[in-house]
Amino acid sequence: MTQAVRQPRGPRTLVGAVLNSDGKPHPVENTFVAVTVVLGALAAISSLWTGLHLLTSWSGLIGVLTGAWGQFISATTGERFLLIIGLGAAAFGLFLGMAHGGLFGGVIG
């Protein structure tokens, strides 16, 4: 009877198990987690080049805002953990982007 107990495996199942540890689906909260992590990574990586300060600062700002709202509505510890990682990366990128020219550096004014 082992075939009746077979569980799906793979990276998608692992992420679902971490984010939905209470056994219920949380599509809105998980979307906020994904957006925050992607924007945080984009802001942190693009902060390595000073000429990309517009991309860095805007993606960092939007990442911080989505991460803050995601923290407000999060339901599980896994969601909160990944949101904090994404928030930290987004804030890091935002601050470096602001130091290199800001949100409107050279475009307005």
Secondary structure by P-SEA (a helix, b strand, c coil): ccccccccccaaaaaaaaaaccccccaaaaaaaaaaaaaaaaaaaacccccaaaaaaaaaaaaaaaaaaaaaccccaaaaaaaaaaaaaaaaaaaaaaaaccccccccc
